[in-house]
Amino acid sequence: MNALASLWNGIRDRLGSMEDSPVRSGLESKPDQSAAAKQTLDGVLVHELTKSDSEINRQPQSPLFSILPKEIRDYIWAYTLTAYEDPKWLYPKHLRCNRPGQGGALRIAKELLCTCKVVYLETYNLPILLNPISVHVGDHKDLPPGQLSGAAIINKLGNYQFANTQWLELSTQQIQLEDSAIRDFSIHIEAGRRFIEGLTTDRNYTIDEETHQRINRMTAWSHHSARLNQAHAPRPRHRLIPTSINNEQFGPRELARKFPARPITRLTVRLGRTDWWTWTSHPNSDDRLGLDPWINRPSYKTMELHAQHRRDGTPEEGPRPNEEWKYHEQWGMQVGCFPDLKLLELVFETFVQKLPQLDSVVECAKTWVFPLPQGVELRWDGKVESSSWTGVAPKEYGYHDKTPWLHGESEGNVDHDKPLEPKFEVRTVRYVRKKTGVAYKS
């Protein structure tokens, strides 16, 4: 999200030049104009603070540190640094992006990190760890104002933010989900290489995997694209290098930009009400919602047939991991491009008129299994989260012409001046990490 992309620079500029004073409610600070403060390396404030740990005021006079244990403080920090809708920047109700949890610009209370150095040391990485990096590859009309689409938001992250990312939220249309959206973003976020111990390095250079010599990133990307056998392979801005690389190849400033890469452990995939292949079809037609991890654009009959095979213990055998599995076309296999996943969330939304169709998709989704490397897989956790909400749609929304059944009207007989308040149903299905071979339970 944009809030995360701009967070680090704001913290560095503020905290890098402030005195270490007692905890206070305000943010007033006397700027330190010393040469040392001006030369603080980009993105490495935490390293600079830990080097001079003995000089940090541990705030013994504050009950927050002298009475409360760190476990309680961690709850306070987590509550404070979780993103929330900024009431000062609420979106107009008629925008398509306006929905529960996205009714306004998301804000992170980064001011907390600027109170003093000891608070900073306990909270500096929480804004990244607690909140997802949200990417959007669906209809641009669903984008919040000012938010970047596609991989642009990932490319805006600093090395420190990129390395600490653990949760990716992907909003996509069904056509892109069934193409390569999951695989492409696993490449952008380097999910597979995080599975092997590595470090992030500077944006301009990377390490040749064979010679272990530093090379220009454009050259590295050319090799990467050729290895994928794809001329249009996405070009990641960040690269990972093994921990065994000799650090003598890097200067102090470059070393300071290297951070241990955390694994991507959580992936959220969202299909909105207009993201389905058949979102405009009449609720009573045979052109119903259908989705299956191993079939592109399945009919609802095919989807239900494969789900029944799984319930009966005679599923159609899907592909298993091999040397080419990361680039398999079916999106169920592409989930395995995130080998460290502990939680997969699928969020489905549709019109209330199509709720029976959505319920059918959810019932089938309970049988889905997503293979991961090293003998593990993701299986349904046994719960389904349900919610509903009502929107506001002007004629520009597109529903009047494409979905006359929302009014109970026929095609060509739609009143464009009639106010439209469509109702939506949302279902969330979650999958957790288990050893391969656990039997399905209804």
C-alpha positions, 0 to 999 in steps of 0.5 A: 500500500502507498502508506507503507511505501512512503513510511520509511523515508518519513521515519528516517527523516524525523527520527534520524535528527531528533534527540533521545528524550523521555516519552511524551505525548507530543512530537516536538523535538529539537533537530540535531544538525550534527554532521553524523546525523546528516550522514545517517545511511539510507534505510539503516537507522535501526543499525545505527541505533543498535551500534550505540545501544548503551547511549539509548535512554531506556525510559525507566521513569515511564510506566510503559517500560518500567511496569508493563512487560514487553508482551503487553506492549507488543499488543499496544504496538500492534493495535496502534500500527495496524492500518485503518481508514482515515476519517479525514480522507473518506472516499465518495460513496459512489466510487466503485472502490468504496467498500467495507475496509476500503471506505477511505485512504488507509493510514498507519500511525507512524507518529508512534515510531517518532516518540523516542528511540526505545519505542522505535527499536520495539516498533520499527518493523511492525508497520510492514509485518502487520499490514499487507502489501496490496496489489491490484490487477483488476478493473482500474475503476476499482482502484482507490484514488491515487493507488498504484496498480499492478507491480508498481506498488512493489517497485516503490518499496524500499529494500527494508520494506521489501525484505520485511514483507510477509503478507501479499494481498492480490485483487484480480479478475478471474481472467488474470487469476487463471492466467499468471497473476499469482506466478507473476507477483511471486516473481516480483516479491521473490517469494520462491527465493525467500524460501532459500536463505537470502538477503536483499541487495541494492536496486542497481546491482545483484549477484551472478548465481554462478560466479558470485560476482556483482553485476548490473541489474539490467544484465541480471534481469536479461538472464532471469528472463531467458531462464523463464523462456519468456521475453515478457517476464516481469522485471523485479526491482529487488533481488535476493543474494545468498548469505554466503556472498563475500561482503567485501564486494560491497561498500558501507552504504550498500552493506547497509541496504542488505536485510534478511528477507522474511518469507511470504507466509500469507496470501490473500486473493480477492475476486470482486463482484465484477471480476467473474467471467459471468458477472453480467449474466442473469441469475437464473441462467445456466451461465453461472459463477464457476471457479476451480484451481485446476480448470480455466473458466470451468462451467458450474457443472464441471466445477461441481463434478470435480468437487464431488470426485474429491468428496468421494475420494476419487479426485481427478489427479492434478499436477504435482511439483516438479522442476517446471511446476512454478510456471504451470498455467493452472492457478492452483499450482501457481499458489505453490510459487509461495512455498512458505505460505501458512495461510491462503485466503480466498475472498469472493464477492457477488451480487445478492441475486447471485448468492446461491451461485456463490454458495455453490462455489464456496461448497466446492472450494472446501474441497480444494487442495493446494500443493506446496514443496517439501510434502506439505499442502494448503487445505480448508480450515473448516470455516467460512466467513460471511458478510454483506453490504449495500453500495451506491451506484450512479449510472456511470457504474455500468450496472444499469446497462449490463445488469438490468436484472438488478432492477427486475427490468428487461434489456433495453427498458432500463431507467437510468435516472432510477437510483441504484443501491446494489447489495453484495454478499462476501464469503472468505475461505481460508486454507492452512498448511498441513502435511500432504495426504490429510483426508478431506472432511466435510 
